[in-house]
Amino acid sequence: MKTYTVYITSNVVGDNKVFHISHSAVRSIIALGSILLVLFIALAFDYIHLNLSKDEFAREKSDYQYLITNLQFIESQLNGLENQLQVVDNLTEKIEVIQENYNRGPIATMSTPTEYFSIDYVATGDSRTTNTLTSKNIVQGAWIENRNRLLSKPFLYDATEEEEPFSEKMVQRIEVASEDTQLLERKVMQLWENLSERQNFIRATPSVRPSRGWFSSRFGIRADPFTGRPTMHSGLDLASRYGAPVMATADGVVTFVGYQNGYGHLVAVDHGYGIETRYAHNSKLYVQRGQKVRRYDVIAAVGNSGRSTGPHVHYEVRVRGVAVDPINYILDF
C-alpha cells in the first residue's frame, strides 16, 4: 500500500520524529479541508449578506418614515384645500342669491353707485347700460384655469423617467392646486365685496312711494297754490287721508326731525351715496334724529302742517343736495 513519510527533525539530538501516512488518509484530510474551506466561505458570504440586508432594511425603514411624513403633509394640504373650497362654495351660494336679486331689479343696468347718482342721469332719466360679469362666469372661468393647470401633466408618472420621487411630485401638484384655490378664493371674495356693495346700494335707493294716495302735484314748474305765480316745486305731493302712515322709501339714517318753515313737521333721511329723502307736512313724527330706518318703516303720519292746502305728503329726493324728480324713484305705481 502506498504511504507517505513525514520527518520532523529538531536541533535536540535524538528528538527526531517520523510519521507514516497512508495515501487514503491524505486524500481524506484533503477532502475534509476542502469541505471546511467551503463552509467557511459560505459562512463568510452569509455574514456579509446579513450585514448588507441589515443596512438595506435600515434604508427601507428610513424611506418608509419619509413616505409616512410626506403622506401626512399631503393629508394636511388636502384638508386645507377642502376648507378653502368650502369657503368658496359658501361664498358662491351667497353671490348667486345676491346676483339673482340684482338681475331682477330695475337697477341691474347700472355699473356703479357713482355712475347711478350722477346728476345728469338722475335728473333726466338717461338710460345707461354696461356689460357686467355674473358670478357664475367668473367662478367657472377660474375653475377652468385651475383645472387646465392641474391637468397639464398626468397625475401618475412613468417609472422609467428619471424624475423626482412620486411623493414629491404629488406635493408639488398639491401646492399648485393650493395656489390656484387661493387665487379663486380671492376672486370670489372680490366679487362678493362688489356685489355686497351693490346690494347695499339697492337697499339705499328709494324705490317705493312714501304713502298710499294719489299724486296731487308733480315735480317741476307749477302755479303756486297760494300766489298763483309760476314756482319750482322741488318734490312730489301725494294726497292721502289725515293720519295715514308715512314710510321710509329706502334704508338710511334719520338726520332731521322737527318743524321747518314751509315744510311743517319734517323728517329727513340720509341714505348714503349722496342721496337724501324728505317727508313734509306731517301731523306726527315717530322717529328720532340718528335713528336707523329700513324701507317701509313708518316714520310719520300724513298731516297738513306748514305751507299746505290739505292733508298730503310732500316727498323730495335730493342727490348731493340737488332736488330731482322723485317719480324716477317710485317703482310701485
C-alpha positions in Angstrom: 0.0 0.0 0.0 1.3 3.4 -0.9 2.3 5.6 2.1 3.7 9.0 2.8 6.5 9.5 5.3 6.8 12.8 7.2 10.1 13.6 9.0 10.1 16.1 11.8 13.6 17.0 12.9 14.8 19.0 15.9 18.1 20.7 17.0 17.9 18.5 20.0 19.8 15.2 19.5 17.6 12.2 19.5 14.4 14.2 19.2 13.5 13.4 15.6 10.1 12.1 14.7 8.8 10.1 11.8 5.2 9.7 10.7 3.9 7.3 8.1 0.6 8.4 6.5 -1.3 6.3 4.0 -2.4 7.6 0.7 -6.1 7.2 1.6 -5.6 9.1 4.8 -4.0 12.0 2.9 -7.0 12.1 0.5 -9.4 12.1 3.4 -7.5 15.0 5.0 -7.6 17.0 1.8 -11.3 16.3 1.3 -12.1 17.4 4.9 -10.1 20.5 4.5 -11.9 21.4 1.3 -15.2 20.9 2.9 -14.2 23.1 5.9 -12.9 25.8 3.5 -16.2 25.7 1.5 -18.2 26.0 4.8 -16.0 28.9 5.9 -16.5 30.7 2.6 -20.3 30.1 2.8 -20.5 31.4 6.3 -18.5 34.5 5.4 -20.7 35.3 2.4 -23.8 34.7 4.6 -22.4 37.1 7.2 -21.7 39.7 4.6 -25.1 39.3 3.1 -26.8 39.6 6.5 -25.0 42.9 7.2 -25.9 44.2 3.8 -29.6 43.2 4.4 -29.5 44.9 7.7 -28.3 48.1 6.1 -30.9 47.8 3.3 -33.6 47.3 5.9 -32.4 50.4 7.7 -32.6 52.4 4.4 -36.1 51.0 3.6 -37.2 51.9 7.1 -35.9 55.4 6.6 -37.7 55.6 3.2 -40.9 54.4 4.8 -40.7 57.0 7.5 -40.1 59.6 4.9 -43.1 58.4 2.9 -45.3 58.5 6.0 -44.2 62.0 6.7 -44.9 63.1 3.1 -48.3 61.4 3.2 -49.2 63.2 6.5 -48.1 66.5 4.9 -50.2 65.7 1.8 -53.2 64.9 4.0 -52.9 68.3 5.8 -52.6 70.1 2.4 -55.7 68.3 1.2 -57.6 69.3 4.4 -56.6 72.9 3.8 -57.8 72.6 0.2 -61.1 71.2 1.3 -61.6 74.1 3.8 -60.7 76.6 1.2 -63.1 75.0 -1.3 -65.8 75.0 1.4 -65.3 78.8 1.9 -65.5 79.3 -1.9 -68.7 77.2 -2.1 -70.4 79.2 0.7 -69.4 82.5 -0.9 -70.6 81.3 -4.3 -74.0 80.4 -2.8 -74.3 83.9 -1.3 -73.2 85.6 -4.5 -75.7 83.6 -6.6 -78.5 84.8 -4.3 -77.4 88.5 -4.5 -76.8 88.2 -8.2 -80.3 86.8 -8.8 -81.9 89.6 -6.8 -79.7 92.1 -8.5 -80.6 90.9 -12.0 -84.3 91.1 -11.2 -84.2 94.7 -10.0 -84.5 97.8 -12.1 -81.0 98.9 -11.3 -79.4 95.9 -13.0 -78.2 98.0 -15.9 -76.2 100.4 -13.7 -72.5 99.9 -13.4 -71.6 101.7 -10.2 -73.4 103.8 -7.5 -71.2 106.7 -8.6 -72.5 106.5 -12.1 -76.0 106.0 -11.0 -76.0 109.0 -8.8 -74.6 111.4 -11.3 -76.8 114.4 -11.5 -77.5 114.3 -15.3 -78.6 110.7 -15.1 -81.0 111.1 -12.1 -82.5 114.4 -13.4 -83.0 113.3 -17.0 -83.7 109.6 -16.5 -81.0 108.8 -19.1 -80.6 105.1 -19.6 -77.1 103.8 -19.2 -76.2 100.1 -19.6 -73.0 98.3 -19.0 -71.9 94.7 -19.5 -71.3 93.1 -16.1 -69.9 89.7 -15.5 -72.0 87.4 -13.4 -70.6 85.4 -10.5 -71.2 82.2 -12.4 -69.0 83.2 -15.3 -66.1 84.4 -13.0 -66.2 81.3 -10.9 -66.4 79.0 -13.9 -63.5 80.7 -15.6 -61.4 80.4 -12.5 -62.2 76.7 -12.2 -61.3 76.1 -15.8 -58.0 77.9 -15.4 -57.3 75.8 -12.3 -58.3 72.6 -14.0 -56.0 73.3 -17.0 -53.0 73.9 -14.8 -53.7 70.7 -12.8 -54.2 68.5 -15.8 -51.2 69.8 -17.7 -49.3 66.6 -16.7 -50.5 63.2 -16.0 -51.1 62.5 -12.3 -49.1 59.2 -12.4 -45.6 59.4 -13.9 -43.7 56.7 -15.9 -41.4 54.8 -13.5 -38.7 54.8 -16.2 -38.4 58.6 -16.2 -35.5 60.0 -14.2 -37.5 62.4 -12.2 -38.1 63.3 -8.6 -39.9 60.7 -6.4 -43.7 60.4 -6.9 -44.5 61.7 -3.4 -42.5 65.0 -4.1 -44.3 65.4 -7.4 -47.6 64.9 -5.6 -46.6 67.6 -3.1 -45.8 70.0 -5.9 -49.1 69.3 -7.7 -51.0 70.0 -4.4 -49.0 73.2 -3.9 -50.1 74.3 -7.4 -53.7 73.4 -6.6 -53.4 75.3 -3.3 -52.2 78.4 -5.0 -54.9 78.2 -7.6 -57.5 77.7 -5.0 -56.3 80.7 -3.1 -56.5 82.7 -6.3 -60.0 81.6 -6.9 -60.9 82.4 -3.3 -59.5 85.9 -3.8 -61.5 86.4 -7.0 -64.7 85.2 -5.3 -64.1 87.4 -2.3 -63.6 90.4 -4.6 -66.8 89.6 -6.4 -68.6 89.1 -3.1 -67.5 92.5 -1.9 -68.6 94.2 -5.1 -72.0 92.5 -5.1 -72.4 93.3 -1.4 -71.7 96.9 -2.2 -74.4 96.8 -4.9 -76.8 95.1 -2.5 -76.3 98.0 0.0 -76.7 100.4 -2.9 -80.0 98.8 -3.9 -81.2 98.9 -0.2 -80.3 102.6 0.0 -82.0 103.5 -3.2 -85.5 105.0 -2.9 -87.9 102.8 -4.9 -91.4 103.0 -3.4 -94.0 105.7 -2.7 -93.9 107.1 0.9 -97.6 106.7 1.5 -100.8 105.4 -0.1 -102.7 108.0 -2.1 -102.7 109.9 -5.4 -100.3 112.3 -7.0 -101.8 115.8 -6.4 -98.8 117.8 -7.7 -95.7 116.7 -9.7 -92.1 117.8 -9.7 -91.2 120.9 -11.7 -92.6 124.3 -12.5 -96.2 124.9 -11.4 -98.6 127.6 -10.3 -98.1 128.4 -6.6 -101.3 127.4 -4.8 -101.2 130.5 -2.7 -99.9 133.2 -5.1 -100.7 131.7 -8.5 -97.2 132.6 -9.8 -95.0 130.0 -11.6 -92.8 128.4 -9.0 -90.4 125.5 -8.9 -91.9 122.6 -7.0 -88.9 120.6 -5.7 -90.9 117.5 -4.7 -93.9 115.3 -5.3 -97.2 115.6 -3.4 -99.2 112.5 -2.5 -102.7 113.4 -1.2 -103.9 111.0 1.4 -106.2 110.8 4.5 -105.1 112.6 7.6 -103.0 110.4 9.9 -102.2 107.8 7.2 -98.7 106.2 7.7 -95.7 107.8 6.0 -93.0 105.2 5.2 -89.3 105.4 4.6 -88.6 104.7 0.9 -85.2 103.1 1.5 -82.7 102.2 4.2 -81.0 105.1 5.9 -80.3 107.2 9.0 -82.7 110.0 10.2 -80.8 113.3 10.0 -83.6 115.8 10.8 -86.8 115.6 12.9 -88.7 118.8 13.7 -90.6 121.8 12.4 -89.2 123.8 9.4 -90.8 126.8 7.7 -92.8 125.9 4.7 -92.3 122.1 5.3 -94.1 122.0 8.6 -93.3 118.8 10.6 -90.4 117.4 8.6 -88.4 114.1 8.6 -85.2 113.9 6.5 -83.3 110.6 5.9 -79.8 110.2 4.7 -79.4 107.0 2.6 -75.7 107.3 1.8 -74.2 107.5 -1.7 -75.1 111.3 -1.6 -78.8 110.7 -1.6 -81.4 112.1 0.8 -85.2 112.0 1.1 -87.6 114.4 2.8 -91.1 113.9 4.1 -93.0 117.1 4.9 -96.4 118.5 6.2 -96.7 115.6 8.7 -99.1 115.6 11.6 -97.0 113.2 13.8 -93.3 112.2 13.8 -92.4 108.7 15.0 -88.6 108.7 14.7 -85.6 110.5 16.3 -82.5 112.0 14.8 -79.8 109.4 14.4 -82.2 106.5 14.2 -81.6 103.8 11.6 -84.7 103.0 9.4 -85.4 100.4 6.8 -87.6 100.6 3.7 -91.3 100.5 4.7 -90.6 101.6 8.3 -93.3 104.0 9.4 -91.6 107.3 10.3 -94.5 109.8 10.4 -98.2 110.4 9.8 -99.9 112.4 7.0 -100.8 115.9 8.0 -101.4 119.5 7.0 -98.7 121.3 8.8 -96.6 124.1 7.3 -97.4 125.7 4.0 -100.1 123.3 2.9 -103.6 123.3 1.4 -104.7 119.9 2.6 -103.6 116.5 4.0 -100.7 115.2 1.9 -97.1 114.2 1.9 -94.6 116.4 0.2 -91.8 113.9 -0.8 -88.4 115.1 -2.0 -85.4 113.2 -3.3 -82.1 115.1 -3.3 -78.8 113.8 -4.8 -75.8 115.7 -3.5 -78.1 118.4 -2.3 -79.9 118.9 -5.6 -83.6 118.1 -5.8 -84.5 115.6 -8.5 -87.8 114.2 -9.7 -89.0 111.6 -7.2 -91.1 109.9 -9.8 -87.9 108.2 -11.1 -87.6 106.5 -7.7 -91.1 105.1 -7.4 -91.5 101.7 -8.9 -94.7 100.6 -7.2 -97.2 102.7 -9.3 
